[in-house]
Amino acid sequence: MASSLSRLVLLVRGGTTSLSQSIKFFNTALSLPLTRQTDDWAELTCPKSNISITLQATSNEALLSSSYSPILQFEVAELSETVTKCLAAGANLDGPIQYKAHGAVAQLRSPSGVMVGLYEPVA
């Protein structure tokens, strides 16, 4: 039997303020429902895939990295609208929006440093 991905755990640098910013980004900008929350972690769900994203606040620098890995890729219906929501929630574009034959693509860095890819397929 093959393994099944059920949860992604993302470490968030800092305390409750950083965690709150991360929750706002994933909940408000990407419309992922918040299912549980404590002072130092939160769980959101991707309804289409039923995969959970756990945000865990930490100050342990050995556990943290601000590289390009992992990159979370989300398919969206309206790229420009979603990019606007992401920027309003504290994300930064990592290069220009690209319009390719198969669809539009944007790469952003979330407030907590996680790379997020957005993809709007050609209708």
C-alpha positions as CSV (number, residue, x, y, z in Angstrom):
1,M,0.0,0.0,0.0
2,A,1.4,3.4,-1.0
3,S,1.9,6.2,1.6
4,S,-0.5,9.1,1.7
5,L,0.4,12.7,2.5
6,S,-2.0,13.9,5.2
7,R,-0.2,16.9,6.9
8,L,2.4,19.5,6.2
9,V,4.2,21.0,9.3
10,L,5.6,24.4,8.8
11,L,7.8,26.0,11.5
12,V,7.1,29.7,12.1
13,R,9.9,31.9,13.4
14,G,8.8,33.9,16.5
15,G,5.9,33.8,18.9
16,T,2.2,34.5,18.9
17,T,2.5,37.6,16.6
18,S,4.3,35.7,13.9
19,L,1.9,32.8,14.2
20,S,-1.1,35.2,14.0
21,Q,0.4,36.7,10.8
22,S,0.9,33.2,9.3
23,I,-2.7,32.2,10.2
24,K,-4.0,35.4,8.6
25,F,-2.0,34.7,5.4
26,F,-3.2,31.1,4.9
27,N,-6.8,31.7,6.2
28,T,-7.6,35.1,4.7
29,A,-5.4,35.2,1.5
30,L,-5.7,31.5,0.5
31,S,-9.1,30.8,2.1
32,L,-7.9,27.7,4.1
33,P,-10.2,27.1,7.0
34,L,-8.7,27.3,10.5
35,T,-9.7,24.1,12.3
36,R,-7.7,24.3,15.6
37,Q,-5.4,26.8,17.3
38,T,-3.4,27.1,20.6
39,D,-0.9,29.7,21.7
40,D,1.9,28.2,19.7
41,W,0.4,26.2,16.9
42,A,-2.5,26.2,14.4
43,E,-4.0,23.8,12.0
44,L,-5.7,24.7,8.7
45,T,-7.2,22.3,6.1
46,C,-7.0,22.3,2.3
47,P,-10.6,21.3,1.6
48,K,-10.0,20.0,-2.0
49,S,-7.2,17.6,-1.0
50,N,-8.1,17.2,2.7
51,I,-4.4,17.8,3.7
52,S,-3.8,19.6,6.9
53,I,-1.2,22.4,7.3
54,T,0.1,22.7,10.8
55,L,1.9,26.0,11.7
56,Q,4.2,25.6,14.7
57,A,5.8,28.6,16.3
58,T,9.4,28.2,17.4
59,S,12.4,30.2,18.4
60,N,14.9,27.4,17.9
61,E,17.1,28.8,15.1
62,A,18.6,25.4,14.4
63,L,15.2,24.2,13.2
64,L,14.5,27.2,11.0
65,S,15.7,28.0,7.5
66,S,14.5,30.6,5.0
67,S,15.5,28.8,1.8
68,Y,13.3,28.0,-1.1
69,S,12.1,24.7,0.3
70,P,9.4,23.7,0.8
71,I,7.3,25.4,-1.9
72,L,3.6,25.0,-1.4
73,Q,1.7,25.1,-4.7
74,F,-1.9,26.1,-4.8
75,E,-4.2,26.1,-7.8
76,V,-6.5,29.2,-7.8
77,A,-9.4,30.4,-9.8
78,E,-8.4,34.1,-10.0
79,L,-4.6,34.6,-9.8
80,S,-4.6,38.4,-9.7
81,E,-7.2,38.5,-6.9
82,T,-5.4,35.9,-4.9
83,V,-2.0,37.7,-5.3
84,T,-3.7,40.9,-4.1
85,K,-5.0,39.1,-1.0
86,C,-1.6,37.5,-0.3
87,L,0.2,40.9,-0.5
88,A,-2.4,42.5,1.8
89,A,-1.8,39.6,4.3
90,G,1.9,40.4,4.3
91,A,3.4,38.2,1.5
92,N,6.0,39.5,-1.0
93,L,6.2,38.6,-4.7
94,D,9.3,36.7,-5.6
95,G,9.6,37.8,-9.2
96,P,7.0,38.9,-11.7
97,I,3.8,37.0,-12.5
98,Q,4.4,34.8,-15.5
99,Y,1.8,34.1,-18.2
100,K,2.6,30.8,-19.9
101,A,0.7,28.7,-22.4
102,H,-0.7,26.5,-19.7
103,G,-1.7,29.3,-17.3
104,A,-0.5,32.1,-15.0
105,V,2.0,31.5,-12.3
106,A,3.2,33.6,-9.3
107,Q,5.7,32.8,-6.6
108,L,5.4,34.5,-3.2
109,R,7.1,34.4,0.2
110,S,4.6,34.3,3.0
111,P,5.1,36.4,6.2
112,S,6.7,33.5,7.9
113,G,9.1,32.9,5.0
114,V,7.4,29.9,3.4
115,M,7.5,29.9,-0.4
116,V,4.0,29.7,-2.0
117,G,3.3,29.1,-5.6
118,L,0.0,30.1,-7.2
119,Y,-1.2,28.7,-10.5
120,E,-4.3,29.6,-12.5
121,P,-4.7,27.2,-15.4
122,V,-5.9,28.3,-18.8
123,A,-9.7,27.9,-18.9
